[in-house]
Every structure is written in structure tokens, then in C-alpha cells.
Amino acid sequence: MEKGGVKVLIAILVILIIVAGGVLAYKITKDKNNTETISGEENKETVVAEEEEKTVQIFSGNDRPIAVMIDNHSDAWPQAGLNQAYMVYEIIVEGGETRLMALFKGADLDKIGPVRSARHYFIDYAMENDAIYVHFGQSPQAQSDIKKYDIDDINGIAEDGTTFWRVKDKYAPHNAVTSTEKLLESAKSKNYRTTSTEESVLNYVTDEVNLEEGQVADAVTIPHSDLQTVRYEYDKENKVYVRYARGEEQTDWDTEEPVTTKNIIITFCNNYTLSDSENKGRQGLKNIGTFDGYYITNGRAIQIQCIKNSREEKTIYQDMNGNEIQVNDGNTFVNICPTNANVEIEGTEEVTEITNTVSE
């Protein structure tokens, strides 16, 4: 072959090698980009999934809350449903007793109770939770306020006999119970709204709140009255507080498991005896204003202020710097006690006795 032909052949081979290399490089780059794209999409999906997993669990969905008045007389113990409530309010009533109002959202419970009669200041907390208010009887003041504020309520005395029933292992008036299914049936028959888009009263967060700047709170004692003292003892393993009343551990009616709570809020505000014709010692509550309090969770406590500007408005819970407190994603007991209650917060090395004053 002539030299010219050899040169042409070599040139062609070089060109083919360059083209093949370019094609191979393009393919490698494209495959790499595709791999990075897929990997990026997978990472994005993982991040989204993680974000979805980190949504608040204790207050979710669009089910309207149901607020049920729970008997707290010693003859009513044990009660059913407290561990399934997202919030439980405890406030003094006549005779030094306290009564509980348990709030449920999207729960499915076969037994709640014993259900007891309404008191007018509990209606304030039903309103701020946008809840259907459930009770078995009512005081004259509660009856008046239910009408005045157009409260969606379910009164066991006025029901047809299927929404509530009496059990045989307790005696009246401490034995009326209900279920979420029966309450929803009653609510729908009354054309009550059963969904809600209202945000929760508490600022729940998914990241763990540890109150590192607060004081140690291994146990908390709250004397609502000479008759009713509540105590919470911290279970470090499960990171919840076990509830006691009058020296007795509180348990669930059916499961016999301890009543526990992730969060405790204490609000100090004055109650007083009403003057009415029945002269039964019923109470009123001065709960509109700014009040001292405590937020307790995960074995520690901080001072807070509890601000309620009107009966219908949500209570705002702030730290002492004026910031709304972040609350652990779990159930909460709100203990509203007199301003002169000698609350004790017990730490590892000390007991703090607290008597508070109130701004109104």
C-alpha cells in the first residue's frame, strides 16, 4: 500500500477512536447524571417521608374534639378514658371536690366515664378547644351559659336512654357512662358539626422538649383543697408522670393500667363560692386575666404565665420571656388550683414549695 493510503487509513482509525471515545464518555456522563437524579429523588422522598413521620400525633386530623365531664369523687374511681384524652382539665367544684373534663379527638372508645354534671367555668375550656360539650346534668349557671353561648352540648338527662347507660359495678350518681360511637350518633342527630379546622390550644412540637433551663421535677404535689391533693411521680424509663389522688394511684377502669401524662400545666387562679338560692356551695372561677403557672415535662419544670383574654378565646401559655411555650407531643393534664395552694416540686436534692399571687 502506498504511503498516502496508509496515512488516510491511520487518520480514519484515529477519527473512529475519537468518536467512539466521545460516545462512551457521553454515555458514562448520562448514566452518572441519571444515577444522581434517581439518587436525588430517592433522598428527596426520604426527607419528605421523614417530615411526614414527624407530624404531631396527639392532635391530628379534622375530627372535632369532644369534651366529657368526668366524675372525680372517690366513689367514681377508677375512671375510663383518661389515658386516651389529649387534654384533661382538673378544677375545683363544691365541697372541695374536683371534677375533670377529658378532651378526645378522633378516639374510638367503648367506655368513657363516669360522666357527671356540667359546671359553667368548664364551658370556657370546651369553647377554646372548639369541642362538643358532654355532661350528665348541669348546674343552673351551666344551663344558663350553655344557652347564652349556644354551646353544642349532649346532656345525659335529656337523652333517649341509648347514648348513656348505667353500669352495675358502681352506684348512682357515679355510674353513668358513654362511648365515642354513641356520642357521635347523638351529635349527628342534633346536626352538630363533627369536624374542625381549629388549631390546638397548646403549641405541640415533634422534637423532644427537655426544659434544660428548668428545675428538676421528679414529683409534683398539687393541693386543690383540703380534700383533694394530686401528686404526679416521674417515670424516667417511660418519660411520663404517673398520677395519684388522695394518696392512691389512679388507674384505668378496664385495663387497670396507671393513669399517666406526658405534660403537666399548673395554673394558679382564685375560685370563690357562689351566692345562689340553692346554697350548695357551688364555685366560680376568676380565670380571665394573666396567671402564674408551671409547665412540667420530662422530669423538669419551668415557670410560665397563663393568659386568657375572654371566655371564648384560647389560653396562651408563655415562658417568662413572653414566648409561647413548646409542648411535647403527648397528653396533658391542666391542673387549675387556688392561688394559695402550696404546690411542691420535688427535685433530686430539694423540695420547692410554691405559693403564688395572681395578676387579673
Solvent accessible surface area in square Angstrom, and as a share of the most:
residue,aa,sasa,rsa
1,M,180,0.80
2,E,141,0.63
3,K,170,0.72
4,G,43,0.41
5,G,30,0.29
6,V,60,0.34
7,K,139,0.59
8,V,89,0.51
9,L,88,0.44
10,I,95,0.48
11,A,50,0.39
12,I,83,0.42
13,L,90,0.45
14,V,71,0.41
15,I,101,0.51
16,L,105,0.52
17,I,122,0.62
18,I,117,0.59
19,V,84,0.49
20,A,62,0.48
21,G,37,0.36
22,G,41,0.40
23,V,94,0.54
24,L,106,0.52
25,A,55,0.43
26,Y,145,0.55
27,K,123,0.52
28,I,104,0.53
29,T,72,0.42
30,K,102,0.43
31,D,70,0.36
32,K,122,0.52
33,N,75,0.38
34,N,72,0.37
35,T,86,0.50
36,E,95,0.42
37,T,74,0.43
38,I,98,0.50
39,S,46,0.30
40,G,38,0.36
41,E,97,0.44
42,E,98,0.44
43,N,92,0.47
44,K,143,0.60
45,E,117,0.52
46,T,71,0.41
47,V,77,0.44
48,V,66,0.38
49,A,43,0.34
50,E,92,0.41
51,E,109,0.49
52,E,112,0.50
53,E,133,0.59
54,K,106,0.45
55,T,77,0.45
56,V,34,0.19
57,Q,120,0.54
58,I,45,0.23
59,F,35,0.15
60,S,63,0.41
61,G,63,0.60
62,N,88,0.45
63,D,66,0.34
64,R,21,0.08
65,P,2,0.01
66,I,11,0.06
67,A,0,0.00
68,V,0,0.00
69,M,0,0.00
70,I,1,0.00
71,D,1,0.01
72,N,1,0.00
73,H,58,0.26
74,S,46,0.30
75,D,58,0.30
76,A,0,0.00
77,W,31,0.11
78,P,47,0.30
79,Q,3,0.01
80,A,3,0.02
81,G,3,0.03
82,L,2,0.01
83,N,42,0.21
84,Q,91,0.40
85,A,1,0.01
86,Y,4,0.02
87,M,1,0.00
88,V,2,0.01
89,Y,0,0.00
90,E,0,0.00
91,I,0,0.00
92,I,14,0.07
93,V,2,0.01
94,E,37,0.17
95,G,70,0.67
96,G,17,0.17
97,E,31,0.14
98,T,2,0.01
99,R,17,0.06
100,L,0,0.00
101,M,0,0.00
102,A,0,0.00
103,L,0,0.00
104,F,3,0.01
105,K,27,0.12
106,G,56,0.54
107,A,30,0.23
108,D,124,0.64
109,L,25,0.12
110,D,126,0.65
111,K,46,0.19
112,I,0,0.00
113,G,0,0.00
114,P,0,0.00
115,V,2,0.01
116,R,53,0.19
117,S,17,0.11
118,A,0,0.00
119,R,15,0.05
120,H,27,0.12
121,Y,5,0.02
122,F,0,0.00
123,I,0,0.00
124,D,2,0.01
125,Y,9,0.03
126,A,1,0.01
127,M,37,0.16
128,E,4,0.02
129,N,9,0.05
130,D,24,0.13
131,A,6,0.05
132,I,1,0.01
133,Y,0,0.00
134,V,0,0.00
135,H,0,0.00
136,F,44,0.19
137,G,6,0.06
138,Q,59,0.26
139,S,1,0.01
140,P,59,0.37
141,Q,43,0.19
142,A,0,0.00
143,Q,103,0.46
144,S,66,0.42
145,D,15,0.08
146,I,19,0.09
147,K,174,0.74
148,K,142,0.60
149,Y,53,0.20
150,D,123,0.64
151,I,22,0.11
152,D,34,0.18
153,D,25,0.13
154,I,1,0.01
155,N,21,0.11
156,G,9,0.09
157,I,118,0.60
158,A,83,0.64
159,E,32,0.14
160,D,116,0.60
161,G,57,0.55
162,T,81,0.47
163,T,7,0.04
164,F,11,0.04
165,W,98,0.34
166,R,112,0.41
167,V,25,0.14
168,K,204,0.86
169,D,102,0.53
170,K,25,0.11
171,Y,134,0.51
172,A,57,0.44
173,P,61,0.38
174,H,12,0.06
175,N,11,0.05
176,A,1,0.01
177,V,0,0.00
178,T,0,0.00
179,S,8,0.05
180,T,4,0.02
181,E,107,0.48
182,K,65,0.27
183,L,1,0.01
184,L,62,0.31
185,E,88,0.39
186,S,8,0.05
187,A,1,0.01
188,K,127,0.54
189,S,88,0.57
190,K,78,0.33
191,N,139,0.71
192,Y,43,0.16
193,R,115,0.42
194,T,33,0.19
195,T,68,0.40
196,S,8,0.05
197,T,135,0.79
198,E,85,0.38
199,E,142,0.63
200,S,26,0.17
201,V,10,0.06
202,L,4,0.02
203,N,53,0.27
204,Y,20,0.08
205,V,29,0.16
206,T,55,0.32
207,D,91,0.47
208,E,85,0.38
209,V,19,0.11
210,N,62,0.32
211,L,17,0.08
212,E,140,0.63
213,E,139,0.62
214,G,11,0.11
215,Q,56,0.25
216,V,48,0.28
217,A,0,0.00
218,D,40,0.21
219,A,6,0.05
220,V,0,0.00
221,T,23,0.13
222,I,0,0.00
223,P,33,0.21
224,H,2,0.01
225,S,26,0.17
226,D,161,0.83
227,L,78,0.39
228,Q,0,0.00
229,T,46,0.27
230,V,0,0.00
231,R,71,0.26
232,Y,0,0.00
233,E,63,0.28
234,Y,36,0.14
235,D,39,0.20
236,K,143,0.61
237,E,157,0.70
238,N,97,0.50
239,K,78,0.33
240,V,31,0.18
241,Y,0,0.00
242,V,21,0.12
243,R,1,0.00
244,Y,51,0.19
245,A,0,0.00
246,R,71,0.26
247,G,77,0.74
248,E,91,0.41
249,E,69,0.31
250,Q,4,0.02
251,T,39,0.23
252,D,12,0.06
253,W,25,0.09
254,D,89,0.46
255,T,83,0.48
256,E,134,0.60
257,E,100,0.45
258,P,54,0.34
259,V,2,0.01
260,T,35,0.20
261,T,0,0.00
262,K,26,0.11
263,N,0,0.00
264,I,0,0.00
265,I,0,0.00
266,I,0,0.00
267,T,10,0.06
268,F,0,0.00
269,C,1,0.01
270,N,51,0.26
271,N,39,0.20
272,Y,91,0.35
273,T,86,0.50
274,L,36,0.18
275,S,119,0.77
276,D,41,0.21
277,S,118,0.76
278,E,80,0.36
279,N,132,0.68
280,K,125,0.53
281,G,26,0.25
282,R,22,0.08
283,Q,18,0.08
284,G,0,0.00
285,L,18,0.09
286,K,96,0.41
287,N,8,0.04
288,I,70,0.36
289,G,17,0.16
290,T,38,0.22
291,F,4,0.02
292,D,41,0.21
293,G,2,0.02
294,Y,11,0.04
295,Y,1,0.00
296,I,0,0.00
297,T,0,0.00
298,N,15,0.08
299,G,7,0.07
300,R,70,0.26
301,A,1,0.01
302,I,21,0.11
303,Q,98,0.44
304,I,2,0.01
305,Q,56,0.25
306,C,2,0.01
307,I,28,0.14
308,K,4,0.02
309,N,90,0.46
310,S,32,0.21
311,R,50,0.18
312,E,91,0.41
313,E,87,0.39
314,K,65,0.28
315,T,9,0.05
316,I,67,0.34
317,Y,8,0.03
318,Q,42,0.18
319,D,34,0.18
320,M,111,0.49
321,N,134,0.69
322,G,44,0.42
323,N,85,0.44
324,E,89,0.40
325,I,10,0.05
326,Q,100,0.44
327,V,0,0.00
328,N,3,0.01
329,D,46,0.24
330,G,11,0.11
331,N,22,0.11
332,T,1,0.00
333,F,1,0.00
334,V,1,0.00
335,N,0,0.00
336,I,5,0.02
337,C,2,0.01
338,P,21,0.13
339,T,17,0.10
340,N,110,0.57
341,A,7,0.05
342,N,83,0.42
343,V,0,0.00
344,E,48,0.22
345,I,0,0.00
346,E,38,0.17
347,G,16,0.16
348,T,109,0.63
349,E,165,0.74
350,E,111,0.50
351,V,84,0.48
352,T,42,0.24
353,E,121,0.54
354,I,16,0.08
355,T,85,0.50
356,N,19,0.10
357,T,112,0.65
358,V,34,0.20
359,S,70,0.45
360,E,122,0.55
